[in-house]
């Protein structure tokens, strides 16, 4: 039986640069930096609510920007999407899709990270 998502791993040709973006621009809390493998690859762990881990790792088979960023999108839940989206825009993060509404779910805004991956800010509607 699958119990949930334990973690999300995001491979990069330059994990250090990508981790810096998610730490300093997106505002995620980095909880660990580590080395692994025989080539001294770098890895970074970020704290997320709800127990799932988020990791950015060097990966030798990842080259250049993501050519299919729509394939997998990471959603980061926020309390105030207007405020957080404005903050990312001021930081010159590329906007893929400005804030829009999904009926029965909430608000979403899609951005692009330095590797060309899509990530979204999500403000889910309050449950009654």
ROSE-4610 file (N, C-alpha, C; in Angstrom, 1 decimal, always signed):
// ROSE-4610
residu = [X/X/X/X/X/X/X/X/X/X/X/X/X/X/X/X/X/X/X/X/X/X/X/X/X/X/X/X/X/X/X/X/X/X/X/X/X/X/X/X/X/X/X/X/X/X/X/X/X/X/X/X/X/X/X/X/X/X/X/X/X/X/X/X/X/X/X/X/X/X/X/X/X/X/X/X/X/X/X/X/X/X/X/X/X/X/X/X/X/X/X/X/X/X/X/X/X/X/X/X/X/X/X/X/X/X/X/X/X/X/X/X/X/X/X/X/X/X/X/X/X/X/X/X/X/X/X/X/X/X/X/X/X/X/X/X/X/X/X/X/X/X/X/X/X/X/X/X/X/X/X/X/X/X/X/X/X/X/X/X/X/X/X/X/X/X/X/X/X/X/X/X/X/X/X/X/X/X/X/X/X/X/X/X/X/X/X/X/X/X/X/X/X/X/X/X/X/X/X/X/X/X/X/X/X/X/X/X/X/X/X/X/X/X/X/X/X/X/X/X/X/X/X/X/X/X/X/X/X/X/X/X/X/X/X/X/X/X/X/X/X/X/X/X/X/X/X/X/X/X/X/X/X/X/X/X/X/X/X/X/X/X/X/X/X/X/X/X/X/X/X/X/X/X/X/X/X/X/X/X/X/X/X/X/X/X/X/X/X/X/X/X/X/X/X/X/X/X/X/X/X/X/X/X/X/X/X/X/X/X/X/X/X/X/X/X/X/X/X/X/X/X/X/X/X/X/X/X/X/X/X/X/X/X/X/X/X/X/X/X/X/X/X/X/X/X/X/X/X/X/X/X/X/X/X/X/X/X/X/X/X/X/X/X/X/X/X/X/X/X/X/X/X/X/X/X/X/X/X/X/X/X/X/X]
num = [1/1/1/2/2/2/3/3/3/4/4/4/5/5/5/6/6/6/7/7/7/8/8/8/9/9/9/10/10/10/11/11/11/12/12/12/13/13/13/14/14/14/15/15/15/16/16/16/17/17/17/18/18/18/19/19/19/20/20/20/21/21/21/22/22/22/23/23/23/24/24/24/25/25/25/26/26/26/27/27/27/28/28/28/29/29/29/30/30/30/31/31/31/32/32/32/33/33/33/34/34/34/35/35/35/36/36/36/37/37/37/38/38/38/39/39/39/40/40/40/41/41/41/42/42/42/43/43/43/44/44/44/45/45/45/46/46/46/47/47/47/48/48/48/49/49/49/50/50/50/51/51/51/52/52/52/53/53/53/54/54/54/55/55/55/56/56/56/57/57/57/58/58/58/59/59/59/60/60/60/61/61/61/62/62/62/63/63/63/64/64/64/65/65/65/66/66/66/67/67/67/68/68/68/69/69/69/70/70/70/71/71/71/72/72/72/73/73/73/74/74/74/75/75/75/76/76/76/77/77/77/78/78/78/79/79/79/80/80/80/81/81/81/82/82/82/83/83/83/84/84/84/85/85/85/86/86/86/87/87/87/88/88/88/89/89/89/90/90/90/91/91/91/92/92/92/93/93/93/94/94/94/95/95/95/96/96/96/97/97/97/98/98/98/99/99/99/100/100/100/101/101/101/102/102/102/103/103/103/104/104/104/105/105/105/106/106/106/107/107/107/108/108/108/109/109/109/110/110/110/111/111/111/112/112/112/113/113/113/114/114/114/115/115/115/116/116/116/117/117/117/118/118/118/119/119/119/120/120/120/121/121/121/122/122/122/123/123/123/124/124/124/125/125/125/126/126/126/127/127/127/128/128/128]
x = [+0.8/+0.0/+0.9/+0.6/+1.3/+0.7/+1.5/+1.1/+1.1/+1.9/+2.0/+3.3/+3.6/+4.8/+5.8/+6.9/+7.9/+8.8/+9.1/+9.9/+9.8/+10.2/+10.4/+11.8/+12.4/+13.8/+13.9/+14.6/+14.7/+16.2/+16.5/+17.8/+18.2/+19.5/+20.0/+21.5/+21.9/+23.3/+24.1/+23.4/+24.1/+23.1/+23.2/+22.3/+22.6/+23.8/+24.2/+23.4/+23.5/+22.8/+21.3/+20.7/+19.3/+18.8/+19.6/+19.2/+19.3/+20.2/+20.3/+19.1/+18.6/+17.3/+16.2/+16.0/+14.8/+15.0/+16.2/+16.4/+16.3/+17.0/+17.0/+15.9/+15.4/+14.4/+13.0/+12.8/+11.5/+11.2/+12.3/+12.1/+11.9/+12.3/+12.2/+13.4/+13.1/+14.1/+14.9/+16.2/+17.2/+17.5/+17.4/+17.7/+19.0/+19.5/+20.7/+21.4/+22.7/+23.5/+24.4/+24.5/+25.3/+26.0/+27.0/+27.7/+27.4/+27.3/+27.0/+27.7/+27.9/+28.5/+30.0/+30.5/+32.0/+32.6/+31.7/+32.2/+32.0/+31.6/+31.3/+30.1/+29.1/+27.8/+27.2/+26.6/+25.9/+24.4/+23.9/+22.5/+22.0/+20.8/+20.2/+18.8/+18.5/+17.2/+16.5/+15.2/+14.4/+13.2/+12.9/+11.8/+10.5/+9.5/+8.2/+7.2/+6.1/+5.1/+4.4/+4.0/+3.2/+4.1/+5.4/+6.2/+6.9/+6.5/+7.2/+8.5/+9.6/+10.8/+10.9/+11.7/+12.0/+13.6/+14.1/+15.6/+16.0/+17.1/+17.7/+19.1/+19.3/+20.6/+21.2/+22.6/+23.3/+22.9/+22.8/+22.5/+23.3/+24.2/+25.1/+24.3/+23.1/+22.4/+21.5/+21.4/+20.7/+21.6/+21.2/+21.9/+21.0/+21.4/+20.6/+19.3/+18.5/+17.1/+16.1/+15.1/+14.1/+13.3/+13.2/+12.5/+11.1/+10.6/+9.2/+8.8/+8.8/+8.5/+7.1/+6.2/+4.8/+4.6/+5.6/+5.5/+5.3/+6.0/+5.9/+6.1/+5.1/+5.1/+5.0/+5.9/+5.8/+4.9/+4.0/+3.1/+3.5/+3.7/+4.1/+2.8/+2.3/+1.1/+1.5/+0.7/+1.0/-0.3/-0.1/-1.3/-1.9/-1.0/-1.4/-0.7/-1.4/-0.8/-0.5/-1.3/-1.0/+0.3/+0.5/+1.8/+3.0/+2.9/+4.0/+4.3/+3.3/+3.5/+4.2/+3.7/+4.3/+5.8/+6.1/+7.5/+8.4/+7.9/+8.7/+8.8/+7.8/+7.8/+8.9/+8.9/+9.9/+11.3/+11.5/+12.8/+13.1/+12.2/+12.4/+12.4/+11.6/+11.3/+10.4/+10.7/+9.8/+8.4/+7.4/+6.0/+5.6/+5.1/+4.6/+3.1/+2.4/+1.0/+0.7/+0.1/-0.2/-1.4/-1.7/-2.7/-4.0/-4.5/-5.8/-6.6/-7.8/-8.7/-9.1/-9.1/-9.7/-10.9/-12.0/-13.3/-13.2/-13.5/-13.6/-12.2/-11.1/-9.8/-9.1/-9.0/-8.3/-7.6/-6.5/-5.8/-4.4/-3.9/-2.6/-1.9/-0.6/+0.3/+1.5/+1.9/+3.0/+4.2/+5.4/+6.7/+7.7/+8.8/+9.9/+11.2/+11.8/+13.1/+14.3/+15.5/+16.6/+16.9/+16.5/+16.7/+15.5/+14.5/+13.4/+12.3/+12.3/+11.2/+10.1/+8.9/+7.7/+7.5/+7.2/+6.7/+5.6/+4.6/+3.4/+3.3/+2.8/+2.2/+0.8/+0.3/-1.1/-1.7/-2.8/-3.6/-4.9/-5.1/-6.3/-7.4/-8.6/-9.7/-9.9/-10.4/-10.6/-11.7/-11.5/-12.6/-13.5/-14.8/-15.8/-16.0]
y = [-1.2/+0.0/+1.2/+2.2/+3.4/+4.4/+4.9/+5.8/+7.3/+7.7/+9.1/+9.3/+10.6/+11.0/+11.3/+10.5/+10.7/+12.0/+12.1/+13.3/+13.5/+14.6/+15.0/+15.3/+14.7/+15.0/+15.7/+16.8/+17.6/+17.6/+16.9/+16.8/+18.0/+18.3/+19.5/+19.3/+20.0/+20.0/+20.9/+21.8/+22.7/+22.8/+21.8/+21.8/+23.0/+23.4/+24.5/+25.8/+26.1/+27.3/+27.2/+26.0/+25.9/+25.9/+25.3/+25.4/+26.8/+27.6/+29.0/+29.7/+29.5/+30.1/+29.8/+28.5/+28.1/+28.6/+28.7/+29.2/+30.8/+31.5/+32.9/+33.7/+33.1/+33.8/+33.3/+32.0/+31.4/+31.5/+31.3/+31.5/+30.2/+29.1/+27.8/+27.7/+27.1/+26.9/+25.7/+25.9/+24.8/+24.2/+22.9/+22.2/+21.4/+21.1/+20.3/+20.5/+20.4/+20.3/+19.1/+18.3/+17.0/+16.7/+15.8/+15.3/+13.8/+13.3/+11.9/+11.5/+10.2/+9.6/+9.7/+9.1/+9.1/+10.4/+11.2/+12.4/+13.7/+13.5/+14.6/+15.5/+14.8/+15.5/+16.1/+17.2/+18.0/+17.7/+17.8/+17.7/+18.6/+19.1/+20.0/+19.6/+19.7/+19.4/+20.6/+20.7/+21.8/+21.4/+22.2/+21.9/+22.3/+21.3/+21.6/+21.1/+21.8/+21.3/+20.1/+19.2/+18.0/+16.8/+16.9/+15.7/+15.3/+15.7/+15.3/+16.1/+15.5/+16.2/+16.8/+17.8/+18.4/+18.5/+17.8/+17.8/+18.2/+18.9/+19.3/+18.7/+17.9/+17.1/+17.3/+17.3/+17.2/+15.8/+15.8/+14.6/+14.6/+13.6/+13.6/+13.5/+13.1/+12.9/+14.1/+15.1/+16.3/+17.3/+17.8/+18.8/+19.9/+21.2/+22.3/+22.5/+23.3/+23.6/+22.5/+22.4/+21.4/+21.7/+20.7/+20.9/+20.5/+19.9/+19.5/+19.9/+21.2/+21.6/+21.3/+21.1/+20.8/+19.4/+18.5/+17.1/+16.9/+17.7/+17.6/+19.0/+19.4/+20.7/+20.6/+21.3/+21.3/+22.5/+22.1/+23.1/+23.5/+24.7/+25.2/+25.9/+25.4/+26.1/+27.3/+28.4/+29.7/+30.2/+31.1/+31.7/+32.9/+33.6/+34.8/+34.8/+34.3/+34.2/+35.5/+36.5/+37.9/+38.4/+38.3/+38.8/+38.0/+36.7/+35.9/+36.0/+36.1/+36.2/+37.6/+38.6/+39.9/+39.9/+39.2/+39.2/+38.5/+37.4/+36.7/+37.5/+38.2/+39.1/+40.2/+40.8/+41.8/+41.3/+40.0/+39.3/+38.9/+39.3/+39.0/+37.5/+36.7/+35.3/+35.3/+34.5/+34.4/+33.9/+34.6/+34.2/+33.4/+32.2/+31.4/+31.6/+31.7/+32.0/+32.8/+34.0/+34.8/+34.1/+34.7/+34.1/+33.8/+32.6/+32.2/+31.3/+31.2/+30.5/+29.1/+28.1/+26.8/+26.5/+26.4/+26.3/+25.1/+25.4/+24.3/+24.0/+24.7/+24.4/+25.6/+26.6/+27.8/+28.6/+29.3/+30.1/+29.5/+29.7/+29.2/+30.2/+30.3/+31.1/+30.2/+30.2/+29.4/+30.2/+29.8/+30.4/+29.4/+30.0/+29.1/+29.3/+28.2/+28.3/+28.4/+28.6/+28.8/+27.6/+26.4/+25.2/+25.0/+25.9/+25.8/+25.0/+24.5/+23.8/+24.7/+24.2/+25.0/+24.7/+25.7/+25.5/+26.5/+26.1/+26.9/+27.3/+28.5/+28.9/+28.6/+28.0/+27.6/+28.1/+28.7/+29.1/+28.4/+27.3/+26.5/+27.2/+27.0/+27.6/+27.0/+27.8/+27.3/+26.3/+25.2/+24.2/+24.6/+24.3/+24.7/+23.7]
z = [+0.0/+0.0/+0.0/-0.9/-0.9/+0.1/+1.0/+2.0/+1.7/+0.8/+0.4/-0.3/-0.6/-1.3/-0.2/-0.2/+0.8/+0.4/-0.9/-1.3/-2.8/-3.2/-4.6/-4.8/-5.8/-6.2/-7.5/-7.5/-8.7/-9.1/-10.2/-10.7/-11.5/-11.5/-12.1/-12.5/-13.6/-14.0/-13.0/-12.3/-11.3/-10.1/-9.2/-8.1/-7.1/-7.0/-6.2/-6.6/-7.9/-8.4/-8.2/-8.6/-8.5/-7.0/-6.1/-4.7/-4.2/-4.6/-4.2/-4.7/-5.9/-6.4/-5.5/-5.2/-4.3/-2.9/-2.4/-1.1/-1.0/-1.9/-1.8/-2.5/-3.6/-4.4/-4.0/-4.1/-3.8/-2.3/-1.4/+0.0/+0.8/+0.2/+0.9/+2.0/+3.0/+4.1/+3.8/+3.5/+3.3/+4.6/+4.8/+6.0/+6.0/+4.8/+4.7/+3.4/+3.4/+2.2/+2.4/+1.3/+1.4/+0.1/+0.3/-0.9/-1.0/-2.2/-2.4/-3.7/-3.9/-5.1/-5.1/-6.1/-6.3/-6.9/-7.5/-8.1/-7.3/-6.0/-5.2/-5.5/-6.0/-6.4/-5.2/-5.4/-4.3/-4.2/-3.0/-2.8/-1.8/-1.8/-0.9/-0.5/+0.8/+1.3/+1.7/+1.5/+1.9/+2.8/+3.8/+4.7/+4.0/+4.1/+3.6/+4.7/+4.8/+5.7/+5.2/+6.1/+5.7/+5.6/+5.8/+5.9/+4.7/+3.5/+2.3/+2.1/+1.6/+1.4/+0.0/-0.1/-1.4/-1.5/-2.5/-2.7/-4.1/-4.1/-5.4/-5.4/-6.5/-6.5/-7.9/-7.9/-9.1/-9.8/-11.1/-11.8/-13.1/-13.3/-14.5/-15.8/-15.8/-17.1/-17.4/-16.5/-16.8/-17.4/-18.6/-19.3/-19.8/-19.6/-20.2/-19.5/-20.1/-19.6/-19.9/-19.1/-19.2/-20.5/-21.4/-22.7/-22.6/-21.5/-21.2/-19.8/-19.5/-18.1/-17.7/-18.7/-18.3/-17.8/-18.0/-17.6/-16.1/-15.3/-13.9/-13.3/-12.5/-11.9/-10.4/-9.7/-8.3/-7.8/-6.9/-6.3/-4.9/-4.6/-3.3/-2.8/-1.7/-1.1/-0.3/-0.5/+0.1/+0.8/+1.8/+2.4/+1.6/+1.0/+0.2/-1.1/-2.1/-3.5/-4.1/-3.9/-4.4/-3.9/-2.6/-2.0/-2.5/-2.5/-2.9/-4.4/-5.3/-6.7/-7.0/-6.3/-6.5/-6.1/-5.0/-4.5/-5.6/-6.2/-7.2/-8.5/-8.8/-10.0/-9.8/-8.6/-8.3/-8.4/-8.1/-8.1/-9.6/-10.5/-12.0/-12.3/-11.5/-11.9/-13.0/-14.0/-15.2/-14.9/-15.3/-15.1/-16.3/-16.1/-17.2/-17.3/-16.2/-16.2/-14.9/-15.1/-13.9/-13.2/-12.0/-11.1/-11.9/-11.7/-12.3/-11.3/-11.5/-10.6/-11.2/-10.3/-10.7/-9.8/-10.3/-9.6/-8.6/-7.4/-6.3/-5.8/-6.3/-5.8/-5.2/-6.0/-5.5/-6.6/-6.2/-7.1/-7.4/-8.6/-9.0/-9.9/-9.7/-10.6/-10.9/-12.2/-12.6/-13.0/-12.4/-12.7/-13.2/-13.7/-14.3/-13.5/-13.1/-12.4/-13.4/-12.9/-13.8/-14.7/-14.3/-15.1/-16.1/-16.1/-17.0/-16.5/-15.3/-14.7/-14.3/-14.4/-13.9/-12.4/-11.7/-10.3/-10.1/-9.2/-9.0/-7.6/-7.4/-6.1/-6.1/-5.0/-5.0/-3.7/-3.8/-2.6/-2.7/-1.9/-2.0/-1.2/-1.7/-1.0/+0.4/+1.3/+2.7/+2.7/+3.3/+3.4/+4.5/+4.3/+5.2/+6.3]
